[in-house]
Amino acid sequence: MDSKEKVGNTVLKIDAHVHIYPDKIAAKAAKGIGKFYDITIHHDGSITQLIAEEDRAGVSRMVAHSVATTPTQVAHINEFIMSAHADYPGRIIPFAALHPDTPDMENVLKGIVAAGFKGIKLHPDFQEFQLDEPRALRMFSLIADAKLPALIHTGDYRYDYSNPPRMAHLLDEIPNLVAIGAHLGGWSVYDEARKLLAGRRNLYVDTSSALYALKPDHAAELIRAFGVKRVMFGTDYPMWTPEEEVERFEALPLTEAEKEQIYHGTAEELLD
């Protein structure tokens, strides 16, 4: 797709980071995320609300996922994500759940590939594993062999599951892994992430849950350190609304060409 493609008069936008949940648990799940991060969330994470919010923001497609906090949740979550993909063809880009203790992981990953998932979503802080511990390295090696990118929550000053040194070690240990370090590579530790992770050839980042915490000049500086061809626009919905994240992104002192690359070019190149 041409990097200049537009929808109407608006630059094509892909949201590379949204969480969705079945309607019956969406409000409870969103509330739980808010409690974990001490942020009040006003959205329920349901698919219908997601689509309505993304429409208002002019976002055409979304990388959608959920996190398996136990191995037994993996199959159920993946069935749900793929059903959302079927209900909204051309809009939902499905990322599969996985857990480092998933039994028969090789065959589970074969099923994930066969089903058409575009990547894997992991949240070490929720799932309570260190990015570079042995069971995680085995899991990431299998993900790399499956040729799927791994979207990984990265960074938290309160814990040491996913901080930039562990991501750096993971990438050193498994150089064929394509990793997406969420939140500019390190939520709440953005400058450490730039220092340790910027310039790594197998690492991408997204802007989700970063722009609210950074001044525009600082955010633009971090984005350029990683390189715009390695950065994707993301909202972390339901943490934030797509409209407010678009507004934050538009406030950054980036060129229009840089914004277009981040809005959709990088995601198209990475996710085909």
C-alpha positions as CSV (number, residue, x, y, z in Angstrom):
1,M,0.0,0.0,0.0
2,D,1.3,3.4,-1.0
3,S,2.6,5.4,2.0
4,K,0.5,8.3,0.7
5,E,-2.8,6.4,0.8
6,K,-5.5,8.3,2.5
7,V,-9.1,7.6,3.5
8,G,-11.2,10.6,2.4
9,N,-9.2,13.6,3.4
10,T,-7.6,11.8,6.4
11,V,-4.4,9.9,6.6
12,L,-5.0,6.2,6.9
13,K,-4.6,5.2,10.6
14,I,-3.9,1.8,12.1
15,D,-4.1,1.4,15.8
16,A,-1.4,-1.1,16.6
17,H,-2.4,-1.8,20.2
18,V,-5.9,-2.4,21.5
19,H,-7.3,-4.7,24.2
20,I,-10.7,-6.3,23.7
21,Y,-12.9,-8.5,25.8
22,P,-16.2,-10.4,25.6
23,D,-19.1,-8.2,26.4
24,K,-20.0,-10.0,29.6
25,I,-16.5,-9.4,31.2
26,A,-15.4,-6.2,29.4
27,A,-16.3,-3.7,32.1
28,K,-14.7,-5.8,34.9
29,A,-11.5,-6.4,32.8
30,A,-11.1,-2.7,32.0
31,K,-11.6,-1.8,35.6
32,G,-8.9,-4.3,36.6
33,I,-6.4,-2.8,34.2
34,G,-7.2,0.7,35.6
35,K,-6.6,-0.6,39.1
36,F,-3.3,-2.1,38.1
37,Y,-2.0,1.2,36.7
38,D,-3.9,3.5,39.1
39,I,-5.8,5.1,36.2
40,T,-9.5,5.7,35.9
41,I,-10.8,4.0,32.8
42,H,-14.1,5.2,31.3
43,H,-14.4,2.6,28.6
44,D,-15.3,-1.0,28.8
45,G,-13.1,-2.7,26.2
46,S,-16.0,-4.2,24.3
47,I,-15.7,-4.6,20.6
48,T,-18.7,-2.5,19.8
49,Q,-17.5,0.4,21.8
50,L,-14.0,0.0,20.4
51,I,-15.3,0.2,16.8
52,A,-17.4,3.3,17.6
53,E,-14.4,5.0,19.3
54,E,-12.0,4.2,16.5
55,D,-14.6,5.5,13.9
56,R,-14.7,8.8,15.7
57,A,-11.0,9.1,15.6
58,G,-10.7,8.1,11.9
59,V,-8.9,4.8,12.6
60,S,-9.5,2.1,10.0
61,R,-7.8,-1.0,11.5
62,M,-6.8,-2.2,14.9
63,V,-4.3,-4.8,16.2
64,A,-6.5,-6.5,18.8
65,H,-5.6,-8.8,21.5
66,S,-6.1,-9.9,25.1
67,V,-3.7,-11.4,27.7
68,A,-3.8,-14.9,29.1
69,T,-3.0,-14.8,32.8
70,T,-3.2,-18.6,33.0
71,P,-2.4,-21.3,30.4
72,T,-6.0,-22.5,30.4
73,Q,-7.2,-19.1,29.1
74,V,-5.1,-19.3,25.9
75,A,-7.6,-21.3,23.7
76,H,-10.7,-19.4,24.9
77,I,-9.0,-16.0,24.3
78,N,-7.8,-16.9,20.8
79,E,-11.3,-18.2,19.8
80,F,-12.7,-14.8,20.9
81,I,-10.1,-12.8,19.1
82,M,-10.6,-14.7,15.9
83,S,-14.4,-14.4,16.2
84,A,-13.9,-10.6,16.4
85,H,-11.7,-10.7,13.3
86,A,-14.5,-12.6,11.5
87,D,-17.2,-10.2,12.7
88,Y,-15.1,-7.1,11.5
89,P,-13.2,-8.4,8.5
90,G,-10.7,-5.9,7.3
91,R,-10.7,-4.0,10.6
92,I,-9.5,-6.3,13.3
93,I,-5.9,-7.5,12.9
94,P,-5.8,-10.5,15.3
95,F,-2.9,-11.2,17.7
96,A,-3.0,-14.4,19.7
97,A,-2.6,-15.0,23.4
98,L,0.1,-17.3,24.7
99,H,1.5,-18.1,28.2
100,P,5.0,-19.4,29.0
101,D,3.5,-22.4,30.7
102,T,1.2,-23.3,27.7
103,P,1.3,-27.2,27.3
104,D,2.3,-28.5,23.9
105,M,3.4,-25.1,22.8
106,E,4.8,-26.1,19.5
107,N,1.5,-27.4,18.3
108,V,-0.4,-24.5,19.8
109,L,1.7,-22.2,17.8
110,K,1.2,-24.2,14.6
111,G,-2.6,-23.8,15.2
112,I,-2.1,-20.0,15.8
113,V,-0.3,-19.7,12.5
114,A,-2.9,-21.9,10.6
115,A,-5.7,-19.8,12.0
116,G,-4.3,-16.6,10.5
117,F,-3.1,-14.7,13.5
118,K,-0.6,-12.0,12.7
119,G,1.4,-12.1,15.9
120,I,1.5,-12.9,19.6
121,K,0.6,-10.7,22.6
122,L,2.4,-11.1,26.0
123,H,2.4,-9.0,29.2
124,P,5.1,-10.2,31.5
125,D,3.9,-8.0,34.4
126,F,0.4,-9.4,34.3
127,Q,1.6,-13.0,33.5
128,E,4.4,-12.7,36.1
129,F,7.4,-14.0,34.2
130,Q,10.7,-12.4,33.5
131,L,11.4,-11.7,29.8
132,D,14.7,-13.5,29.8
133,E,14.1,-16.4,32.2
134,P,14.5,-19.9,30.8
135,R,10.9,-20.8,30.2
136,A,10.4,-17.4,28.5
137,L,13.4,-17.8,26.3
138,R,12.1,-21.2,25.2
139,M,8.7,-19.6,24.4
140,F,10.2,-16.8,22.4
141,S,12.4,-19.1,20.5
142,L,9.4,-21.0,19.4
143,I,7.6,-17.8,18.5
144,A,10.6,-16.7,16.4
145,D,10.7,-20.1,14.7
146,A,7.0,-19.6,13.8
147,K,7.9,-16.3,12.2
148,L,5.4,-14.3,14.2
149,P,6.1,-10.9,15.8
150,A,5.7,-10.7,19.6
151,L,3.9,-7.6,21.0
152,I,5.3,-7.4,24.5
153,H,4.4,-5.0,27.3
154,T,7.7,-3.5,28.2
155,G,8.8,-1.5,31.2
156,D,7.4,-0.7,34.7
157,Y,9.3,1.1,37.4
158,R,7.5,-0.9,40.0
159,Y,8.5,-4.4,38.8
160,D,11.3,-6.1,37.1
161,Y,9.6,-8.5,34.7
162,S,9.8,-6.6,31.5
163,N,12.2,-3.7,31.9
164,P,14.6,-2.7,29.1
165,P,17.7,-4.6,30.4
166,R,15.6,-7.8,30.2
167,M,14.3,-7.0,26.7
168,A,17.9,-6.3,25.6
169,H,19.0,-9.7,26.9
170,L,16.1,-11.4,25.3
171,L,17.0,-9.9,21.9
172,D,20.6,-10.8,22.3
173,E,19.7,-14.4,23.1
174,I,17.1,-14.8,20.3
175,P,18.3,-12.6,17.5
176,N,15.7,-13.9,15.0
177,L,12.8,-12.8,17.2
178,V,10.8,-9.9,15.9
179,A,9.7,-8.0,19.0
180,I,7.4,-5.0,19.4
181,G,8.3,-3.2,22.7
182,A,5.0,-1.6,23.7
183,H,4.9,1.9,25.1
184,L,8.0,3.2,23.3
185,G,9.9,0.3,24.6
186,G,9.5,1.0,28.3
187,W,6.4,2.2,30.0
188,S,7.4,4.7,32.8
189,V,11.1,4.2,31.9
190,Y,11.2,5.7,28.5
191,D,14.7,7.1,28.5
192,E,16.2,3.9,29.8
193,A,14.4,2.1,26.9
194,R,15.9,4.5,24.4
195,K,19.4,4.1,25.9
196,L,19.3,0.3,25.8
197,L,17.0,-0.6,22.9
198,A,17.1,2.1,20.2
199,G,18.8,1.0,17.0
200,R,18.2,-2.8,17.5
201,R,17.3,-4.2,14.1
202,N,14.8,-6.8,15.4
203,L,12.9,-4.4,17.7
204,Y,9.8,-2.2,16.9
205,V,7.9,0.0,19.3
206,D,4.5,1.5,19.6
207,T,3.3,4.9,21.0
208,S,0.7,3.4,23.3
209,S,0.5,4.7,26.9
210,A,3.5,6.9,26.3
211,L,2.3,10.2,24.9
212,Y,0.2,11.0,27.9
213,A,3.3,11.0,30.1
214,L,5.7,12.8,27.8
215,K,6.1,16.3,26.5
216,P,5.7,16.5,22.7
217,D,9.4,17.4,22.1
218,H,10.6,14.6,24.3
219,A,8.2,12.1,22.7
220,A,9.4,13.1,19.2
221,E,13.0,12.8,20.3
222,L,12.4,9.2,21.5
223,I,10.5,8.3,18.3
224,R,13.4,9.5,16.1
225,A,15.9,7.7,18.3
226,F,14.1,4.4,17.5
227,G,13.5,5.6,13.9
228,V,10.1,6.2,12.4
229,K,10.3,3.0,10.3
230,R,10.4,1.1,13.7
231,V,7.5,3.0,15.3
232,M,3.7,2.3,15.1
233,F,0.8,4.4,16.4
234,G,-1.1,2.7,19.2
235,T,-3.7,3.7,21.8
236,D,-3.7,1.0,24.4
237,Y,-7.5,1.2,24.3
238,P,-9.4,1.1,26.7
239,M,-6.7,2.8,28.7
240,W,-7.2,5.9,26.5
241,T,-9.6,6.9,23.8
242,P,-8.4,6.8,20.2
243,E,-9.5,10.5,19.8
244,E,-7.3,11.7,22.6
245,E,-4.4,9.6,21.4
246,V,-4.7,11.0,17.9
247,E,-4.8,14.5,19.4
248,R,-1.6,13.8,21.4
249,F,0.1,12.3,18.4
250,E,-0.8,15.2,16.2
251,A,0.7,17.6,18.7
252,L,4.2,16.0,18.2
253,P,6.7,18.1,16.2
254,L,7.1,15.5,13.5
255,T,6.8,16.0,9.7
256,E,3.7,14.8,7.9
257,A,5.8,12.1,6.2
258,E,7.0,10.9,9.6
259,K,3.4,10.8,10.9
260,E,2.1,8.9,8.0
261,Q,4.9,6.3,8.4
262,I,3.9,5.9,12.1
263,Y,0.2,5.9,11.5
264,H,0.2,3.1,9.0
265,G,3.5,2.6,7.0
266,T,5.4,0.6,9.7
267,A,2.4,-1.6,10.6
268,E,1.8,-2.4,6.9
269,E,5.4,-3.3,6.3
270,L,5.6,-5.4,9.5
271,L,2.2,-7.1,9.4
272,D,1.8,-7.4,5.6
